[in-house]
Amino acid sequence: MPYQYLYHILAFLVSAIVVLWSTPIVKKIGLKSGRVDRPGERKVHKRPMVRLGGVSIFLGTLTALLFVWLSGGFIDANGQVLNPKDEYEIWGVTLGGIGFFLIGLADDLFSLSAIKRLLMQIGVSSIAWYAGVQIEFLTVPSLGLTDLGWLSLPITVIWLVGMANAINWIDGLDGLAAGVSGIAAVVMLIVSLSMHQPAAALIAAALAGGALGFLRYNFNPAQIFMGDGGAYFIGFTLAGVGVIGLVKTTAVTSVLLPYLILAVPILDMSAVILDRLRNGKSPFIADKRHLHHRLLEAGLSHRFAVLFIYSLTLWVGSLALAFSLPSGVIYAMGATSLLGYASWKVWRHAR
């Protein structure tokens, strides 16, 4: 194992440990202050739940990155200290994540309107773009890679804001958003390393540790929710890692990889928006049109619905690995078998 990869393991472990240690404390504070999510018409949970778990994920990820940075772990694929531009991009993702976390936390505490949240998200994403978190190319059929020019800003903002909200929208069942995000972060970690982007991989490693560590308290039956603060932070950070770790490279397959890895929340959000518009509803009004709601309506248990969506996420992630790793086809075959089994179980339940 190359020496510099030890920093990625360290980032994962530090983040997970901080989350495992801090989540019970955050839960206790939330209960004492009354910051809970109460049951409602479109809510699945039956009792008030603290929804400040995103504080722990945020603290774990940030602590891990600061620890690795102070340990001299911000190095490139050759083991050399990062040049200022690449380090600037890492802090662009990190500071943007802080901004999105604060927006979500404010919503958790004070219930901001959708328009206020959207405007603030656009502002933070624009600052991140200025810091170097930029989508500079798109793949156009028959044309290949196309330089975006001035369109880089709006397309980057749409991607960052869209992914933050996509993760927030799938946060409807115990452990769903944390598990899907943790799987996606691990895949991004592996793919970023295969693309010789160890700096972006550090962020993915820290986020993966935080999200998967949080499952200890968030998997069904959940003891705490991540809230909008956690979902926005995770969604923006995943999107940011995709930009600086994968889209920055000029290979056509690399440009497509982040969209493939995050296909499950992207397609879920897109399908819900189109369905709402087709039925004359506002795309911002919450309802029960998401994939996880439909799986529950089909008769699946809470846990099995979550595990099925995990298998979908693993499958699309394995396709990304197949494109980026020589042995990726083996992972894709294994994930396809898992998805086939899960689909068969869903079909049996739905009969």
N, C-alpha and C positions, 0 to 999 in steps of 0.2 A: 504493500500500500504506500503510495507516495506520501512523503512527510506532511505536505500541506493539507492533505485530506483529513488529517487528525483534527484540524480546526473546525471542519464541518461537523464531525462527530461531537466535538466539544460544544459547538453552538447548539446542536440538537439537545444534548444532555442538560446543559445549563438552563435552557429555556423550559424543558420539561420539568426539571426539579423546582424551578421557581414557581411554575404554575401549580404543581402538586402541593407545594408548601403554602402558597398565597390564596388559593381558591377557598379553603375553609374560612380563612380570615375575612375575605371579601363577602362570603355568604353571611357570616355572623354580623358584619357591619350593615349589610343590606337588610337583614331581618330587623335589626334594632332601629334602623332609620325608616322602615316601611317602604323601601324601594322594591316593590314586588310587581310581578305581572299577574293580574287576576284573571280567572277563567272568564271566557266570553263565548259568543256565538260561534266564531270561527277559530277558537282556541281548542287545542286537543287536551291540554292539561286540565286537571280537575281541582287543583288547589293552588293558592298563591305561591309564586316562585320568584326568588330573587333573580333579576335579570342584569346583573352587573358583572357576570363572569368574564366579559371582555376585558375588564381591568387586569385580570390575572394573565390572560393571553398577551395583552399589550406589554405588561411588565416583564413577562418571561422572554418575549422576543427581543425587546429593547435591551434588557440586561445581558442577554447572550451576545448580542452584536457589540455592545460596549465592552464586554469582557474580552471578546476575541480581538477587537480593535486595540485595546490597551495591551494585549498580549502579543501584538505584532502580527496578527493573523490575516490582515488585509493584504494578500499577496496575489500575484497573477499566476498563470498556468506554468510559468518558468520558475516560480518560487521567489520572484523579485517583488519588492514593495510596489504597490499599485501606483500608477501615475495619477496626478491630481485629477484629471478628467474622469477616470473610472471611479475614483473614490468619491468624487463629487456626485456621480450618478447614484452610488449606494446611499449617500446621505439624502439625495433627492427623493428616493423611494422611502427611506426611513422617516424623513420629516413630513412627506406627504401622508404616510401612514399615521403619523401622530395627529395631523390635521383631521383626517377622516375619523380617527378614534374620538377626537374631541367633539366632532359634529354628532357622532352617534351617541356619545355619552350625554351630551346636552339634550338629545332627543329622549334618551332613557329617563333623564331626570325631569325635563320640563316639557316634553311632548311638542316639539317643533312642527310647524306645518310642512307639507311635502315641498312646497315652493321654496321655503327658506332653506331646507336641507339641500335641495337641488342647486340653488344658487351658490351656497357655500362650497358644495362639492366641486362645482365648476371652477370656482376661484382657486381652491387648493390644487386641483388638477392642472390648472394653467401655470401655477407656480412650479409644480413638479416638472412640467414640460420645459419651463425656462431653465430648470436645474439640470436638464439633460435627459429626462425620462421621455423620450420622443420616439414615436413610430415614424420612421423616415421612408419606409418602402411598403408597398402593397403588391400582392400578386394578382395580376389581371390576366384572365384567359387569353391566350394567343400573343400576349405582350410580355409575359413573364414579370420580373420585378420592375416596378414603376416608382420613380422618385416622386414623393408627394408634394415637395415644395411647401407652399404656404398652407396647404391642406393638412400638414402634419399636426398643427395645433388642434383644430376641431376633431380630427379623427382620434388623436391621442386622448383628448378629454372625454370623448364618447366612450372609448374603451375603458379608461380608468373609472369613470363614473358608472358606466354600465355594469362592470364586474363587481364593484362594491355593492350595488343594489341587487345584482343577481344572487350573490351569496346571502344577502339579507333576506331575500325572498324565499330561499329554500330552507331558511331556519325555522321550519314549522313542526318538526318532530324532534324528540329527544335524540341528541347525538348526530343529527343529519348534517347540519352545516359544518360542525367540527370534524366529523369523519371524512366527508367529501373534500373539505379543504385540506385536511391532513394528508389524504391520499394524493391529491393534486400537488401539494407542496413537495412530497417525497419524489414524485415523478419529475417535477421541475428541477429538483436538486440533482437527480441522476442525469437528466438531459442537459442541464447547464454545464455539469462537469464534462460530459461527453463532447460538448461544443467548446470546451476550453474557456469557460466563463466561471471560474471559481468564486469570484466576488459575488456575483448574483446568486450562486449556489449557497453562499453563506446565509443570505437572507432567507432563502427557501428552507435551509436546514433549521434555522432558528424558529421560523414560523411553523414548520412541521412538528418540532418538539413541543411548541406551545399548544397547537391544535390537538395533537394526539394525547398529550398529557391532560388536557382539559376533559377528554372523554371519560377519564376516571370518575368525574363527577357529573357528566352531562349525558352519558349513555342511558338509555331507558332501564329503570325509571330514574329520570334526571333529578339531581339535587339542586341544580342551579342552571340558569340560561346565560348565554353569552351576551344577549341584548344587541341593540343596534351598534353600540360602540365596538364590540368584538367583531360583528359581521362586517361592518364598514372597513375596519382596520384590516381584517383578513382579506376581504375582496380586493381592496386597493393594493395591498402588498403583493398578492398573487399576480394581479395585472401588471404591477410595476416590475416584478421579477421577469415576467414574460417579455416585457419590452427591453430591459437592459441586458437580459441574459440570452434571449433567443432572437427576437425581432431585429436586434442590432446587427446580426450576421446577415450576409447577403444571399445565402443559399435559399432557394425557393422553399424547400421542406422546412427549414428552420423558421421561416417567417410564419408558416402555417401551424407550427407545433403548439404555441400557447392556446390558440383557438381550439385545437383538438383536445388538449389536456383538460381544458375547462368547458368542454362541450356540454356536459350535463347541466350545469347552472345556466349556461348561455341559451341552450335550446328550451329549457323550462321557462325562462323569463320571456323569450321570444314568443313561444306558443301561448303563454298566458296573455301577453299584450295583444296579440292578434285576435285571440278569442274574445277578449273584452271589447276590442274595437268592433269586431264583427257583430257583437250583440248590443252595440250602442252604449257601452259602458266606458267610464273613464279608466285609462290604464293605470291610474294611481290609486284606485279604490280597491282595497283588499277584499278577496273572496276565497272560495275553495276550489279554484281551477288548477292548482299546481299538481304536479305529478304525484307527490306524496299523498295529497288529498284523494286523488283518483284511485291510488292503490288501496287506500283504506276503504273507500267505497266499494272496491272490488272484493272485499272480504279479507284482505291480508291483515295480519296482526301488526301492531305498532313496530315491533322489532324487525319483523320480516320485511316490512316495507322499507325500512332504513337499510337493512342488509342488501336488499335488491338494488337500491340506488347506489350503495357502495360498489356492488359488482359492476354496475354500469360505468361508474367512474374508473374502476380498475381496468375495465375493458378498453375504454378510450385512451387511458393512460398507457396501456400496453401497446396500442397502435402507435403512439408517439415514440415509445421505446423501440418499436420495430423499425421506425424510420431513422432513428438516431444511433442505434447500437448494432454491431454485427450479430450479437446473439439475441436481439430484441424480438425476433420472430418466435423464439421459444416462449418468451413471456406472453406474447400476443396469443399464442395457441393455448397456453394455460388459462389466461383470462377469458378467452372465448369459451372454453369448456365450462369455467365457473359461471359465466353469464348464461350459457345454455341450460345448465342445471337450475339456476335461479329462475330463468324464464319458464321452465317446465313446472317448477313449484308454483309460480304465479298462475300459470294456466290451470293447474289443478285446483287452486283455491278459488279461481274465478268461475269455474264450471257450475 
